[in-house]
Amino acid sequence: MILLNDEFEKTGKDISVPVTNLEEGEQIAAKLLKELAKSETGVGLSAPQIGINKRVVAINVNYPLYFINPKITHSEGSIVYNEGCLSYPGKVVMTKRFSKVTIQSDNLPEPVTFEAGDDEHTTLECVCVQHEIDHLDGILMFDRRHSTTVVNQTKKIGRNESCPCGSGHKYKKCCING
């Protein structure tokens, strides 16, 4: 069962411990893929999201994949993406992620590279694998929030400050405001 909201908050910031053998990792991966199959919208899941504090993730965007003790060994570029999370249903956060990552995992003989592209599925897969590995490190999508809001740095004229028009008036309403 997937831990949700407050229930996940209790352990969601914990750093997961490595899996000590591949058999244990494969058993956890099977549970993750089973939970993903039950979900209508889920494309990725980490062991901490089902209450197991181990470094295992599963994703199913183009096809099912799982990673035991995954590490991002190379990253480059950046993209901004609207992310959701099975542990926070209905929540969407704009995040900033790498546009290309290489993952090394104990269950794979060679590293795997994911790269965002023109195809929505490849971009989603690239973001998803980063999102799930973040869960293993106690990082939530909210921690990766990216604001595109422009902050207005213009100083507002206070009530008792001199007007910038140079008239010497001490009020906001002045010759420039009519």
N, CA, C and O of each residue as an XYZ file, in Angstrom:
712
protein
N       0.838     -1.177      0.000
C       0.000      0.000      0.000
C       0.892      1.252      0.000
O       1.886      1.319      0.723
N       0.527      2.218     -0.804
C       1.300      3.453     -0.927
C       0.978      4.382      0.236
O      -0.187      4.652      0.530
N       2.037      4.870      0.899
C       1.855      5.821      1.998
C       1.470      7.177      1.420
O       2.070      7.634      0.446
N       0.475      7.818      2.016
C      -0.050      9.077      1.506
C       0.138     10.227      2.479
O       0.133     10.034      3.695
N       0.304     11.417      1.936
C       0.316     12.685      2.649
C       1.014     12.635      4.005
O       2.222     12.406      4.071
N       0.258     12.848      5.098
C       0.822     12.908      6.445
C       1.523     11.606      6.832
O       2.536     11.624      7.531
N       0.984     10.493      6.380
C       1.583      9.193      6.682
C       2.985      9.097      6.057
O       3.918      8.592      6.682
N       3.116      9.582      4.834
C       4.420      9.561      4.171
C       5.357     10.615      4.759
O       6.572     10.419      4.783
N       4.805     11.724      5.230
C       5.614     12.794      5.831
C       6.457     12.279      6.993
O       7.549     12.793      7.238
N       5.963     11.267      7.715
C       6.676     10.737      8.876
C       8.030     10.135      8.498
O       8.987     10.228      9.267
N       8.113      9.519      7.319
C       9.349      8.841      6.912
C       9.914      9.358      5.590
O      11.022      8.985      5.205
N       9.177     10.198      4.904
C       9.568     10.650      3.565
C      10.878     11.409      3.491
O      11.480     11.491      2.420
N      11.333     11.966      4.602
C      12.596     12.712      4.626
C      13.778     11.849      5.069
O      14.909     12.331      5.126
N      13.526     10.593      5.379
C      14.602      9.690      5.796
C      15.443      9.272      4.597
O      14.930      9.124      3.488
N      16.725      9.084      4.826
C      17.619      8.594      3.775
C      17.583      7.073      3.815
O      17.769      6.464      4.869
N      17.343      6.468      2.660
C      17.215      5.013      2.585
C      18.568      4.329      2.662
O      19.591      4.887      2.268
N      18.551      3.106      3.179
C      19.783      2.326      3.306
C      19.941      1.415      2.090
O      18.948      0.977      1.509
N      21.179      1.131      1.706
C      21.406      0.259      0.548
C      20.874     -1.153      0.770
O      20.815     -1.648      1.895
N      20.496     -1.770     -0.315
C      20.092     -3.170     -0.308
C      21.377     -3.995     -0.257
O      22.339     -3.695     -0.963
N      21.390     -5.027      0.573
C      22.617     -5.801      0.752
C      22.788     -6.933     -0.258
O      23.911     -7.374     -0.505
N      21.677     -7.413     -0.850
C      21.813     -8.430     -1.893
C      20.741     -8.246     -2.956
O      19.672     -7.695     -2.695
N      21.047     -8.717     -4.155
C      20.136     -8.506     -5.287
C      18.787     -9.184     -5.094
O      17.766     -8.653     -5.530
N      18.762    -10.334     -4.456
C      17.496    -11.042     -4.248
C      16.524    -10.187     -3.429
O      15.344    -10.080     -3.764
N      17.029     -9.586     -2.363
C      16.207     -8.698     -1.541
C      15.703     -7.526     -2.392
O      14.528     -7.165     -2.320
N      16.583     -6.941     -3.186
C      16.216     -5.822     -4.049
C      15.165     -6.198     -5.075
O      14.254     -5.419     -5.354
N      15.292     -7.385     -5.635
C      14.315     -7.845     -6.637
C      12.952     -8.095     -6.008
O      11.925     -7.856     -6.644
N      12.930     -8.575     -4.768
C      11.656     -8.777     -4.068
C      10.965     -7.429     -3.817
O       9.751     -7.305     -3.978
N      11.746     -6.437     -3.425
C      11.186     -5.094     -3.208
C      10.709     -4.511     -4.539
O       9.637     -3.909     -4.610
N      11.502     -4.692     -5.583
C      11.123     -4.186     -6.912
C       9.812     -4.811     -7.381
O       8.979     -4.127     -7.976
N       9.626     -6.093     -7.121
C       8.382     -6.771     -7.508
C       7.182     -6.138     -6.798
O       6.124     -5.963     -7.403
N       7.345     -5.796     -5.522
C       6.265     -5.131     -4.778
C       5.971     -3.755     -5.372
O       4.813     -3.360     -5.513
N       7.041     -3.029     -5.720
C       6.855     -1.697     -6.307
C       6.122     -1.780     -7.640
O       5.199     -1.006     -7.891
N       6.526     -2.708     -8.489
C       5.885     -2.846     -9.804
C       4.432     -3.291     -9.663
O       3.582     -2.895    -10.460
N       4.146     -4.110     -8.658
C       2.765     -4.538     -8.396
C       1.906     -3.340     -7.988
O       0.782     -3.185     -8.466
N       2.443     -2.491     -7.099
C       1.714     -1.284     -6.681
C       1.512     -0.332     -7.864
O       0.446      0.265     -8.015
N       2.538     -0.199     -8.691
C       2.412      0.664     -9.881
C       1.325      0.147    -10.821
O       0.568      0.933    -11.392
N       1.250     -1.162    -10.978
C       0.245     -1.760    -11.855
C      -1.173     -1.473    -11.352
O      -2.102     -1.337    -12.147
N      -1.333     -1.381    -10.029
C      -2.646     -1.073     -9.448
C      -3.032      0.396     -9.629
O      -4.213      0.742     -9.630
N      -2.035      1.243     -9.780
C      -2.283      2.682     -9.897
C      -2.714      3.037    -11.312
O      -2.171      2.514    -12.285
N      -3.685      3.921    -11.420
C      -4.150      4.360    -12.734
C      -3.245      5.426    -13.339
O      -3.145      5.539    -14.561
N      -2.589      6.205    -12.487
C      -1.815      7.339    -12.983
C      -0.323      7.255    -12.687
O       0.453      8.041    -13.230
N       0.092      6.328    -11.845
C       1.486      6.275    -11.411
C       2.441      5.785    -12.483
O       2.137      4.861    -13.237
N       3.601      6.421    -12.537
C       4.655      6.007    -13.474
C       5.955      5.689    -12.738
O       6.912      5.213    -13.348
N       5.994      5.950    -11.433
C       7.195      5.664    -10.664
C       6.868      5.509     -9.196
O       5.903      6.082     -8.691
N       7.696      4.719     -8.516
C       7.480      4.461     -7.104
C       8.812      4.072     -6.474
O       9.625      3.378     -7.085
N       9.020      4.527     -5.251
C      10.232      4.178     -4.512
C       9.857      3.333     -3.300
O       8.730      3.394     -2.809
N      10.811      2.548     -2.830
C      10.565      1.685     -1.671
C      10.061      2.464     -0.450
O       9.158      1.981      0.233
N      10.609      3.651     -0.149
C      10.088      4.385      1.011
C       8.591      4.710      0.916
O       7.921      4.858      1.937
N       8.074      4.818     -0.303
C       6.655      5.142     -0.474
C       5.736      3.987     -0.091
O       4.531      4.175      0.079
N       6.311      2.785      0.045
C       5.503      1.654      0.509
C       5.987      1.179      1.878
O       5.682      0.068      2.310
N       6.751      2.047      2.552
C       7.162      1.766      3.923
C       8.424      0.935      4.067
O       8.692      0.415      5.150
N       9.209      0.797      3.000
C      10.459      0.039      3.062
C      11.616      1.016      2.886
O      11.744      1.650      1.839
N      12.446      1.135      3.898
C      13.545      2.109      3.872
C      14.787      1.538      3.172
O      15.858      1.456      3.773
N      14.640      1.151      1.917
C      15.728      0.571      1.114
C      15.845      1.326     -0.200
O      14.892      1.960     -0.654
N      17.023      1.250     -0.805
C      17.321      1.995     -2.030
C      16.893      1.199     -3.275
O      17.724      0.628     -3.980
N      15.586      1.179     -3.521
C      15.027      0.517     -4.694
C      13.938      1.417     -5.271
O      13.111      1.955     -4.534
N      13.945      1.575     -6.599
C      12.891      2.331     -7.272
C      12.411      1.547     -8.494
O      13.132      0.717     -9.046
N      11.186      1.832     -8.895
C      10.627      1.243    -10.108
C       9.959      2.359    -10.895
O       9.326      3.246    -10.323
N      10.105      2.306    -12.202
C       9.398      3.240    -13.070
C       8.750      2.452    -14.197
O       9.232      1.389    -14.587
N       7.661      2.983    -14.708
C       6.971      2.331    -15.813
C       6.358      3.408    -16.706
O       5.162      3.692    -16.643
N       7.210      3.994    -17.532
C       6.752      5.005    -18.482
C       6.654      4.368    -19.854
O       5.558      4.223    -20.396
N       7.778      3.990    -20.414
C       7.796      3.301    -21.712
C       7.678      1.792    -21.534
O       7.038      1.107    -22.332
N       8.309      1.283    -20.471
C       8.232     -0.126    -20.092
C       8.742     -0.225    -18.657
O       9.439      0.673    -18.185
N       8.400     -1.314    -17.959
C       8.788     -1.422    -16.550
C      10.312     -1.544    -16.376
O      10.967     -2.334    -17.056
N      10.848     -0.755    -15.463
C      12.261     -0.780    -15.098
C      12.366     -0.699    -13.584
O      11.516     -0.098    -12.927
N      13.401     -1.301    -13.037
C      13.672     -1.107    -11.616
C      15.172     -0.964    -11.412
O      15.980     -1.470    -12.191
N      15.515     -0.267    -10.351
C      16.915      0.012    -10.049
C      17.171     -0.290     -8.574
O      16.460      0.189     -7.691
N      18.197     -1.090     -8.334
C      18.598     -1.447     -6.975
C      19.856     -0.655     -6.638
O      20.856     -0.734     -7.351
N      19.802      0.098     -5.563
C      20.900      0.987     -5.146
C      21.324      1.931     -6.280
O      22.507      2.006     -6.614
N      20.366      2.646     -6.868
C      20.709      3.527     -7.991
C      21.482      4.766     -7.557
O      21.316      5.272     -6.447
N      22.326      5.235     -8.459
C      23.080      6.470     -8.253
C      23.085      7.235     -9.570
O      23.230      6.645    -10.641
N      22.927      8.530     -9.483
C      23.104      9.370    -10.667
C      24.596      9.634    -10.770
O      25.183     10.275     -9.899
N      25.205      9.138    -11.841
C      26.657      9.279    -12.006
C      27.032     10.426    -12.938
O      28.178     10.874    -12.949
N      26.070     10.897    -13.712
C      26.328     12.025    -14.605
C      25.017     12.771    -14.816
O      23.953     12.162    -14.932
N      25.106     14.084    -14.864
C      23.917     14.898    -15.136
C      24.339     16.136    -15.902
O      25.463     16.621    -15.771
N      23.403     16.641    -16.710
C      23.669     17.878    -17.441
C      22.360     18.517    -17.868
O      21.309     17.876    -17.897
N      22.452     19.798    -18.197
C      21.303     20.548    -18.670
C      20.226     20.710    -17.608
O      20.372     20.245    -16.478
N      19.156     21.371    -17.986
C      18.031     21.519    -17.059
C      16.733     21.694    -17.831
O      16.706     22.191    -18.956
N      15.671     21.269    -17.187
C      14.318     21.449    -17.704
C      13.418     21.812    -16.533
O      13.715     21.504    -15.379
N      12.334     22.459    -16.850
C      11.303     22.755    -15.854
C      10.123     21.861    -16.203
O       9.735     21.760    -17.367
N       9.549     21.209    -15.184
C       8.521     20.200    -15.438
C       7.477     20.213    -14.334
O       7.815     20.410    -13.167
N       6.213     20.007    -14.685
C       5.145     19.881    -13.690
C       5.095     18.439    -13.209
O       4.753     17.535    -13.972
N       5.436     18.226    -11.942
C       5.509     16.878    -11.374
C       4.378     16.615    -10.406
O       3.882     17.514     -9.727
N       3.994     15.368    -10.367
C       3.070     14.883     -9.364
C       3.738     13.745     -8.614
O       4.852     13.343     -8.951
N       3.059     13.222     -7.594
C       3.632     12.146     -6.783
C       2.495     11.279     -6.245
O       1.483     11.796     -5.771
N       2.665      9.976     -6.321
C       1.632      9.068     -5.822
C       1.382      9.240     -4.326
O       0.283      8.957     -3.848
N       2.382      9.697     -3.586
C       2.197      9.907     -2.148
C       1.479     11.213     -1.831
O       1.073     11.441     -0.692
N       1.323     12.067     -2.833
C       0.612     13.344     -2.665
C      -0.399     13.492     -3.800
O      -0.228     14.336     -4.680
N      -1.455     12.672     -3.782
C      -2.425     12.705     -4.876
C      -3.036     14.090     -5.074
O      -3.404     14.768     -4.115
N      -3.132     14.488     -6.326
C      -3.739     15.769     -6.661
C      -2.797     16.955     -6.559
O      -3.159     18.057     -6.971
N      -1.613     16.767     -6.028
C      -0.640     17.864     -5.905
C       0.277     17.851     -7.128
O       0.753     16.798     -7.552
N       0.512     19.024     -7.680
C       1.423     19.185     -8.806
C       2.346     20.349     -8.488
O       1.899     21.404     -8.038
N       3.639     20.150     -8.726
C       4.633     21.165     -8.428
C       5.527     21.346     -9.653
O       5.977     20.371    -10.255
N       5.777     22.596    -10.010
C       6.725     22.861    -11.075
C       8.125     22.722    -10.492
O       8.473     23.405     -9.529
N       8.924     21.838    -11.075
C      10.269     21.577    -10.565
C      11.306     21.850    -11.646
O      10.988     21.950    -12.831
N      12.541     21.966    -11.210
C      13.666     22.082    -12.129
C      14.478     20.804    -11.990
O      14.899     20.445    -10.890
N      14.695     20.124    -13.099
C      15.399     18.844    -13.130
C      16.507     18.886    -14.177
O      16.553     19.786    -15.016
N      17.395     17.901    -14.116
C      18.396     17.747    -15.164
C      17.706     17.254    -16.431
O      16.740     16.494    -16.361
N      18.194     17.683    -17.575
C      17.611     17.219    -18.837
C      18.252     15.923    -19.320
O      17.754     15.286    -20.248
N      19.360     15.535    -18.685
C      20.021     14.277    -19.037
C      20.700     13.726    -17.789
O      21.446     14.434    -17.113
N      20.434     12.449    -17.490
C      21.066     11.790    -16.346
C      21.513     10.386    -16.740
O      20.882      9.718    -17.559
N      22.604      9.966    -16.144
C      23.071      8.593    -16.295
C      22.972      7.935    -14.930
O      23.437      8.474    -13.926
N      22.352      6.748    -14.912
C      22.092      6.017    -13.679
C      22.923      4.740    -13.663
O      22.969      3.993    -14.642
N      23.571      4.510    -12.538
C      24.266      3.247    -12.305
C      23.472      2.509    -11.245
O      23.024      3.109    -10.267
N      23.297      1.209    -11.436
C      22.477      0.426    -10.525
C      23.080     -0.964    -10.349
O      23.660     -1.508    -11.289
N      22.953     -1.540     -9.167
C      23.524     -2.856     -8.889
C      22.922     -3.973     -9.740
O      23.576     -4.991     -9.967
N      21.693     -3.800    -10.210
C      21.053     -4.862    -10.975
C      21.269     -4.738    -12.488
O      20.746     -5.552    -13.248
N      22.021     -3.747    -12.927
C      22.284     -3.571    -14.356
C      23.780     -3.646    -14.640
O      24.585     -3.091    -13.892
N      24.154     -4.331    -15.716
C      25.575     -4.457    -16.022
C      26.207     -3.158    -16.525
O      27.406     -2.943    -16.347
N      25.420     -2.306    -17.143
C      25.898     -1.047    -17.712
C      25.044      0.110    -17.201
O      23.869     -0.080    -16.890
N      25.623      1.304    -17.111
C      24.814      2.486    -16.777
C      23.757      2.750    -17.847
O      23.926      2.382    -19.009
N      22.674      3.388    -17.437
C      21.579      3.737    -18.346
C      21.439      5.251    -18.368
O      21.498      5.903    -17.325
N      21.253      5.810    -19.569
C      21.090      7.258    -19.700
C      19.656      7.585    -20.080
O      19.064      6.948    -20.951
N      19.116      8.582    -19.414
C      17.778      9.104    -19.704
C      17.941     10.545    -20.124
O      18.678     11.305    -19.495
N      17.249     10.925    -21.195
C      17.377     12.291    -21.688
C      16.017     12.836    -22.101
O      15.263     12.189    -22.826
N      15.724     14.033    -21.625
C      14.492     14.706    -22.024
C      14.588     15.031    -23.507
O      15.667     15.328    -24.019
N      13.468     14.973    -24.181
C      13.481     15.247    -25.616
C      12.150     15.766    -26.091
O      11.331     16.241    -25.304
N      11.943     15.671    -27.399
C      10.694     16.132    -27.999
C       9.521     15.229    -27.629
O       8.378     15.682    -27.570
N       9.799     13.977    -27.386
C       8.775     13.003    -27.027
C       8.437     13.138    -25.540
O       9.331     13.066    -24.697
N       7.183     13.329    -25.219
C       6.749     13.507    -23.827
C       7.134     12.317    -22.955
O       7.471     12.496    -21.784
N       7.090     11.115    -23.502
C       7.413      9.930    -22.709
C       8.885      9.893    -22.296
O       9.188      9.507    -21.167
N       9.795     10.278    -23.170
C      11.215     10.264    -22.794
C      11.510     11.343    -21.762
O      12.330     11.139    -20.867
N      10.849     12.483    -21.880
C      11.022     13.542    -20.886
C      10.460     13.093    -19.543
O      11.108     13.269    -18.511
N       9.272     12.520    -19.546
C       8.659     12.022    -18.313
C       9.541     10.962    -17.658
O       9.714     10.965    -16.439
N      10.093     10.068    -18.452
C      10.959      9.018    -17.907
C      12.205      9.613    -17.256
O      12.629      9.159    -16.193
N      12.788     10.619    -17.886
C      13.972     11.293    -17.345
C      13.651     11.980    -16.015
O      14.423     11.884    -15.062
N      12.527     12.660    -15.956
C      12.106     13.338    -14.720
C      11.738     12.314    -13.645
O      12.090     12.472    -12.476
N      11.040     11.282    -14.050
C      10.550     10.267    -13.106
C      11.702      9.572    -12.382
O      11.649      9.406    -11.163
N      12.725      9.171    -13.099
C      13.831      8.462    -12.455
C      14.536      9.370    -11.444
O      14.972      8.901    -10.393
N      14.649     10.660    -11.752
C      15.245     11.606    -10.799
C      14.353     11.776     -9.570
O      14.838     11.813     -8.439
N      13.053     11.878     -9.805
C      12.075     12.034     -8.725
C      12.158     10.851     -7.758
O      12.188     11.039     -6.542
N      12.194      9.646     -8.300
C      12.210      8.454     -7.451
C      13.530      8.318     -6.696
O      13.524      7.935     -5.526
N      14.638      8.614     -7.322
C      15.927      8.569     -6.626
C      15.961      9.630     -5.524
O      16.535      9.401     -4.459
N      15.354     10.778     -5.775
C      15.245     11.796     -4.725
C      14.569     11.237     -3.475
O      14.999     11.521     -2.358
N      13.507     10.439     -3.659
C      12.816      9.840     -2.506
C      13.791      9.030     -1.653
O      13.674      9.012     -0.427
N      14.739      8.368     -2.284
C      15.709      7.551     -1.545
C      16.632      8.413     -0.696
O      17.193      7.952      0.297
N      16.782      9.673     -1.101
C      17.649     10.608     -0.382
C      16.866     11.565      0.513
O      17.417     12.545      1.014
N      15.580     11.279      0.711
C      14.758     12.105      1.592
C      14.379     13.445      0.990
O      14.060     14.385      1.717
N      14.410     13.540     -0.339
C      14.075     14.790     -1.028
C      12.711     14.630     -1.687
O      12.475     13.665     -2.414
N      11.820     15.574     -1.431
C      10.480     15.545     -2.012
C      10.398     16.526     -3.175
O      11.233     17.421     -3.304
N       9.393     16.351     -4.010
C       9.230     17.258     -5.156
C       9.061     18.697     -4.685
O       9.433     19.630     -5.398
N       8.505     18.884     -3.499
C       8.327     20.232     -2.956
C       9.672     20.902     -2.689
O       9.788     22.127     -2.738
N      10.680     20.091     -2.407
C      12.028     20.613     -2.177
C      12.679     21.081     -3.477
O      13.631     21.861     -3.449
N      12.176     20.611     -4.602
C      12.709     20.972     -5.926
C      11.850     22.027     -6.620
O      12.035     22.313     -7.803
N      10.921     22.596     -5.879
C       9.997     23.586     -6.451
C      10.782     24.656     -7.201
O      11.787     25.172     -6.711
N      10.303     24.976     -8.393
C      10.933     26.007     -9.223
C       9.893     27.086     -9.491
O       8.825     26.819    -10.041
N      10.223     28.289     -9.097
C       9.305     29.402     -9.310
C       9.682     30.132    -10.584
O      10.845     30.466    -10.809
N       8.694     30.369    -11.401
C       8.922     31.168    -12.603
C       8.310     32.548    -12.439
O       8.223     33.320    -13.394
N       7.888     32.848    -11.222
C       7.290     34.143    -10.943
C       8.367     35.218    -10.952
O       9.412     35.068    -10.319
N       8.108     36.292    -11.667
C       9.037     37.410    -11.688
C       8.788     38.242    -10.444
O       7.662     38.661    -10.175
N       9.841     38.472     -9.696
C       9.716     39.250     -8.469
C       9.956     40.707     -8.811
O      10.986     41.051     -9.391
N       9.013     41.561     -8.457
C       9.120     42.989     -8.734
C      10.006     43.624     -7.671
O       9.667     43.629     -6.488
N      11.133     44.154     -8.099
C      12.080     44.746     -7.169
C      11.901     46.253     -7.023
O      12.656     46.891     -6.290
N      10.911     46.836     -7.710
C      10.691     48.272     -7.651
C      10.236     48.666     -6.252
O       9.302     48.074     -5.711
N      10.879     49.641     -5.677
C      10.521     50.106     -4.341
C       9.254     50.939     -4.438
O       9.150     51.841     -5.269
N       8.309     50.628     -3.593
C       7.075     51.404     -3.559
C       7.301     52.650     -2.728
O       8.089     52.656     -1.783
N       6.609     53.683     -3.092
C       6.725     54.938     -2.366
C       5.883     54.844     -1.109
O       4.682     54.584     -1.169
N       6.516     55.056      0.015
C       5.805     55.041      1.283
C       5.042     56.334      1.481
O       5.315     57.326      0.804
N       4.115     56.336      2.376
C       3.235     57.461      2.610
C       3.989     58.743      2.974
O       3.615     59.831      2.537
N       5.038     58.613      3.764
C       5.763     59.801      4.209
C       7.117     59.973      3.529
O       7.985     60.686      4.032
N       7.292     59.316      2.386
C       8.551     59.467      1.652
C       8.385     60.500      0.553
O       7.278     60.762      0.083
N       9.491     61.071      0.160
C       9.446     62.065     -0.918
C       9.079     61.381     -2.220
O       9.499     60.254     -2.485
N       8.304     62.060     -3.016
C       7.876     61.553     -4.312
C       9.071     61.570     -5.269
O       9.849     62.524     -5.260
N       9.229     60.530     -6.094
C      10.368     60.465     -6.996
C      10.334     61.485     -8.141
O      11.316     61.623     -8.869
N       9.227     62.191     -8.305
C       9.157     63.158     -9.400
C      10.007     64.398     -9.130
O      10.263     65.206    -10.023
N      10.437     64.525     -7.870
C      11.284     65.652     -7.513
C      10.510     66.856     -7.015
O      11.109     67.902     -6.762
N       9.206     66.743     -6.868
C       8.383     67.875     -6.430
C       8.560     68.172     -4.944
O       8.245     69.268     -4.480
N       9.067     67.187     -4.205
C       9.240     67.387     -2.779
C       8.019     67.012     -1.973
O       8.063     67.060     -0.744
N       6.908     66.633     -2.633
C       5.724     66.201     -1.904
C       6.040     64.983     -1.053
O       6.880     64.159     -1.417
N       5.366     64.875      0.072
C       5.620     63.781      1.002
C       4.532     62.708      0.965
O       4.415     61.927      1.910
N       3.749     62.654     -0.084
C       2.680     61.695     -0.127
C       2.725     60.912     -1.432
O       3.297     61.355     -2.428
N       2.106     59.734     -1.399
C       2.033     58.914     -2.590
C       1.289     59.636     -3.699
O       1.700     59.593     -4.859
N       0.198     60.297     -3.349
C      -0.551     61.041     -4.360
C       0.183     62.336     -4.629
O       0.400     63.155     -3.736
N       0.547     62.492     -5.848
C       1.376     63.625     -6.222
C       1.044     64.011     -7.651
O       0.051     63.562     -8.223
N       1.873     64.829     -8.196
C       1.649     65.291     -9.562
C       1.702     64.142    -10.573
O       1.070     64.234    -11.625
N       2.452     63.041    -10.280
C       2.501     61.945    -11.247
C       1.283     61.052    -11.169
O       1.027     60.279    -12.092
N       0.526     61.139    -10.086
C      -0.678     60.353     -9.945
C      -1.950     61.168    -10.195
O      -3.061     60.651    -10.075
N      -1.785     62.388    -10.528
C      -2.952     63.216    -10.849
C      -3.276     64.078     -9.725
O      -4.229     64.854     -9.797
